[in-house]
Amino acid sequence: MSESKVSKMGLGTFIGLTMALCATVRSIPTLAAVGWTLIFYSIFAVLFFAGPISMVSGELSTMLPQEGGPQLWVKTALGSKWGFVVAWLLWVQMFPGMVMVASTLGPLLGNTFGNVELGNNHWFVLACILVIYWIITLLNLKFDMAKVGGNIGVWLGVYIPVVIMFVLGLLAAFKVGLVSNGYLGAFSWSKAFPDLEHVESLKYLAGITFIFVGIEMSSVYMPRLKDATKNYTKGVFIALIGLVLLNVINAMLVANVVPNGKMELANITQPILIDCQILGLPEVIGNIFSFMVFIGVLLQLSAWVTGPSKTIIQVAREGFLPPKFGFHKENKYGVSKNVVLTQSIVISLFALLYGVMDDVSAVFLTLTNATTVIYCIVYVLIAISLLEMRKKHPELNRPYRIGKSGNFFAWVISCMLIFSIVVVVFATLGTATMSDALLVTAIAVVMFVIPLIINHFKKDSWNTAVEASLEENLDEYSDQVTNSH
């Protein structure tokens, strides 16, 4: 059997890997909070956001199969400056993003010990984020944490909790039917669509769209996919339907039992405890569930401490960042101490929002919105890159192509993606309070402008200094190896 046959993956494996990229229980309360409208929002997010970004990424990744992903695509199409901007944005989106993920630790810990109120105390949530995140950071600098429990984290933090939520939610629904004072209540067509007279009903749209952020990474599996031209689009849409069903069914079961106006966005255990009450099951199930998800989130956070920082190490090595930052230097585990410490300090500053704002759910939503808006800038640049590559490099081989000939379908798909981004950003800023809207806008603008300023002052000497530093480190390493023998 040839090596190429061994390495090729089937459609089923590809669907599973794509689903694993976006599978999460954290978004379920956000989806549940919109009641019956969640069906409309999910369809919108798939047709206009997740579907187009998957197709655009599919074409760009097969045309440019080298390592680099979105940074490489944008760099090739729009030049090295914009490639640097994308690498930077993919790094900094994790600042509010990591705080959002880590903010679930407080409620989970509170529920583990059967103290729900503690988990809703904003000072306790803040303390959990700061203490736990710094412990994870220091462990990543001392040990090869990438090997520790990446897969275990997904099982404990995603797969098992999703199944528990589904089974308990389904049993509770069979027992009590549609609960009149829940987020769902009796179905009516007016509830199925957003109430545009009351714009605040759109405030959860960014959080729901955020479920599918990262779906473009599935394009890295394309070279190994059997009959990729035919199977990629099919596989992505099957995975998206699977993700929608997984999220929508669970969210509907949650929306049915949580009393209207009482949804705690950062507390994934809330519906589990309500289901246990309905079914007459011991509350210890909620405690075990919380502890399991707590460990899962810890392991996932640990993987993300070093993951997104790889792109920033790469651009530092290409001379885009001042050498005095030391972002180009790695330890023996491939981790840049300076990058990891910088991101931990900034993440700690973002976490202080939990000290300033006492509504845990409101902070969670603000951080989700900030992360989504930063990511949306990357997606706009990716959409523009697709159209630019069609214009500049029509001759390049495209193993997967949007539309058999001409550029009409490429324009349609890119415009659908940009339209969805405009809607999401409008919904995010238009429905927030003035202070929240200004905060989200300020975060996104500052994060976008910083790389442009750095690029403006970039010097050729940076690249020379970085190369000299890397050679020096290589010589030191060679000497150590020689002496050890």
ChimeraX attribute file (.defattr): number of C-alpha atoms within 10 A of each C-alpha:
attribute: neighborCount
match mode: 1-to-1
recipient: residues
	/A:1	5
	/A:2	6
	/A:3	7
	/A:4	9
	/A:5	10
	/A:6	9
	/A:7	12
	/A:8	16
	/A:9	18
	/A:10	15
	/A:11	18
	/A:12	11
	/A:13	12
	/A:14	23
	/A:15	21
	/A:16	15
	/A:17	14
	/A:18	24
	/A:19	23
	/A:20	17
	/A:21	17
	/A:22	20
	/A:23	22
	/A:24	20
	/A:25	20
	/A:26	20
	/A:27	20
	/A:28	26
	/A:29	27
	/A:30	26
	/A:31	29
	/A:32	28
	/A:33	26
	/A:34	25
	/A:35	22
	/A:36	27
	/A:37	21
	/A:38	28
	/A:39	20
	/A:40	13
	/A:41	21
	/A:42	23
	/A:43	15
	/A:44	17
	/A:45	26
	/A:46	20
	/A:47	17
	/A:48	20
	/A:49	26
	/A:50	25
	/A:51	22
	/A:52	25
	/A:53	27
	/A:54	22
	/A:55	23
	/A:56	26
	/A:57	25
	/A:58	28
	/A:59	22
	/A:60	26
	/A:61	28
	/A:62	21
	/A:63	17
	/A:64	16
	/A:65	16
	/A:66	11
	/A:67	10
	/A:68	17
	/A:69	19
	/A:70	23
	/A:71	24
	/A:72	23
	/A:73	26
	/A:74	29
	/A:75	20
	/A:76	16
	/A:77	23
	/A:78	18
	/A:79	13
	/A:80	17
	/A:81	16
	/A:82	22
	/A:83	23
	/A:84	27
	/A:85	26
	/A:86	29
	/A:87	27
	/A:88	23
	/A:89	25
	/A:90	22
	/A:91	19
	/A:92	24
	/A:93	23
	/A:94	21
	/A:95	22
	/A:96	26
	/A:97	20
	/A:98	25
	/A:99	28
	/A:100	25
	/A:101	20
	/A:102	25
	/A:103	29
	/A:104	26
	/A:105	28
	/A:106	27
	/A:107	29
	/A:108	33
	/A:109	23
	/A:110	23
	/A:111	28
	/A:112	23
	/A:113	16
	/A:114	16
	/A:115	14
	/A:116	19
	/A:117	10
	/A:118	18
	/A:119	26
	/A:120	21
	/A:121	18
	/A:122	24
	/A:123	19
	/A:124	19
	/A:125	26
	/A:126	22
	/A:127	17
	/A:128	21
	/A:129	25
	/A:130	20
	/A:131	11
	/A:132	15
	/A:133	22
	/A:134	17
	/A:135	11
	/A:136	18
	/A:137	20
	/A:138	14
	/A:139	13
	/A:140	20
	/A:141	20
	/A:142	13
	/A:143	13
	/A:144	13
	/A:145	19
	/A:146	18
	/A:147	9
	/A:148	13
	/A:149	18
	/A:150	17
	/A:151	13
	/A:152	14
	/A:153	23
	/A:154	21
	/A:155	16
	/A:156	22
	/A:157	27
	/A:158	22
	/A:159	17
	/A:160	16
	/A:161	23
	/A:162	19
	/A:163	13
	/A:164	14
	/A:165	21
	/A:166	21
	/A:167	15
	/A:168	23
	/A:169	28
	/A:170	18
	/A:171	16
	/A:172	23
	/A:173	20
	/A:174	10
	/A:175	11
	/A:176	12
	/A:177	13
	/A:178	19
	/A:179	16
	/A:180	13
	/A:181	14
	/A:182	20
	/A:183	25
	/A:184	27
	/A:185	19
	/A:186	13
	/A:187	11
	/A:188	10
	/A:189	8
	/A:190	10
	/A:191	17
	/A:192	16
	/A:193	15
	/A:194	18
	/A:195	13
	/A:196	9
	/A:197	7
	/A:198	9
	/A:199	13
	/A:200	16
	/A:201	17
	/A:202	23
	/A:203	21
	/A:204	24
	/A:205	24
	/A:206	27
	/A:207	24
	/A:208	26
	/A:209	24
	/A:210	23
	/A:211	26
	/A:212	24
	/A:213	19
	/A:214	15
	/A:215	22
	/A:216	24
	/A:217	19
	/A:218	23
	/A:219	24
	/A:220	18
	/A:221	18
	/A:222	24
	/A:223	16
	/A:224	16
	/A:225	21
	/A:226	17
	/A:227	16
	/A:228	22
	/A:229	18
	/A:230	11
	/A:231	18
	/A:232	24
	/A:233	17
	/A:234	14
	/A:235	23
	/A:236	26
	/A:237	20
	/A:238	18
	/A:239	22
	/A:240	26
	/A:241	16
	/A:242	16
	/A:243	22
	/A:244	21
	/A:245	14
	/A:246	19
	/A:247	26
	/A:248	19
	/A:249	19
	/A:250	25
	/A:251	29
	/A:252	26
	/A:253	27
	/A:254	34
	/A:255	30
	/A:256	28
	/A:257	27
	/A:258	24
	/A:259	18
	/A:260	16
	/A:261	10
	/A:262	11
	/A:263	21
	/A:264	21
	/A:265	22
	/A:266	30
	/A:267	24
	/A:268	25
	/A:269	27
	/A:270	23
	/A:271	25
	/A:272	25
	/A:273	22
	/A:274	21
	/A:275	26
	/A:276	19
	/A:277	13
	/A:278	17
	/A:279	16
	/A:280	10
	/A:281	14
	/A:282	11
	/A:283	17
	/A:284	15
	/A:285	16
	/A:286	24
	/A:287	21
	/A:288	15
	/A:289	24
	/A:290	29
	/A:291	22
	/A:292	21
	/A:293	29
	/A:294	24
	/A:295	19
	/A:296	25
	/A:297	23
	/A:298	21
	/A:299	23
	/A:300	23
	/A:301	22
	/A:302	23
	/A:303	20
	/A:304	15
	/A:305	24
	/A:306	21
	/A:307	13
	/A:308	17
	/A:309	22
	/A:310	17
	/A:311	20
	/A:312	24
	/A:313	22
	/A:314	16
	/A:315	20
	/A:316	22
	/A:317	23
	/A:318	16
	/A:319	20
	/A:320	23
	/A:321	25
	/A:322	19
	/A:323	20
	/A:324	10
	/A:325	12
	/A:326	18
	/A:327	24
	/A:328	27
	/A:329	20
	/A:330	16
	/A:331	10
	/A:332	10
	/A:333	14
	/A:334	13
	/A:335	25
	/A:336	21
	/A:337	20
	/A:338	16
	/A:339	22
	/A:340	18
	/A:341	16
	/A:342	13
	/A:343	19
	/A:344	21
	/A:345	14
	/A:346	13
	/A:347	22
	/A:348	21
	/A:349	15
	/A:350	19
	/A:351	26
	/A:352	17
	/A:353	18
	/A:354	24
	/A:355	18
	/A:356	11
	/A:357	13
	/A:358	14
	/A:359	14
	/A:360	25
	/A:361	18
	/A:362	17
	/A:363	24
	/A:364	25
	/A:365	22
	/A:366	21
	/A:367	28
	/A:368	26
	/A:369	33
	/A:370	28
	/A:371	28
	/A:372	27
	/A:373	26
	/A:374	24
	/A:375	22
	/A:376	23
	/A:377	18
	/A:378	23
	/A:379	24
	/A:380	18
	/A:381	21
	/A:382	27
	/A:383	24
	/A:384	18
	/A:385	23
	/A:386	22
	/A:387	17
	/A:388	16
	/A:389	19
	/A:390	16
	/A:391	12
	/A:392	10
	/A:393	11
	/A:394	12
	/A:395	9
	/A:396	11
	/A:397	12
	/A:398	16
	/A:399	16
	/A:400	24
	/A:401	19
	/A:402	22
	/A:403	11
	/A:404	9
	/A:405	9
	/A:406	11
	/A:407	15
	/A:408	11
	/A:409	14
	/A:410	22
	/A:411	17
	/A:412	13
	/A:413	22
	/A:414	24
	/A:415	17
	/A:416	19
	/A:417	25
	/A:418	24
	/A:419	14
	/A:420	20
	/A:421	24
	/A:422	15
	/A:423	13
	/A:424	27
	/A:425	19
	/A:426	16
	/A:427	20
	/A:428	28
	/A:429	22
	/A:430	15
	/A:431	18
	/A:432	22
	/A:433	11
	/A:434	10
	/A:435	9
	/A:436	20
	/A:437	18
	/A:438	13
	/A:439	17
	/A:440	22
	/A:441	19
	/A:442	13
	/A:443	19
	/A:444	23
	/A:445	13
	/A:446	10
	/A:447	18
	/A:448	19
	/A:449	12
	/A:450	14
	/A:451	21
	/A:452	16
	/A:453	10
	/A:454	16
	/A:455	17
	/A:456	10
	/A:457	11
	/A:458	15
	/A:459	14
	/A:460	9
	/A:461	12
	/A:462	19
	/A:463	19
	/A:464	14
	/A:465	16
	/A:466	24
	/A:467	17
	/A:468	12
	/A:469	17
	/A:470	15
	/A:471	12
	/A:472	12
	/A:473	14
	/A:474	12
	/A:475	12
	/A:476	12
	/A:477	12
	/A:478	12
	/A:479	12
	/A:480	11
	/A:481	10
	/A:482	9
	/A:483	8
	/A:484	7
	/A:485	6
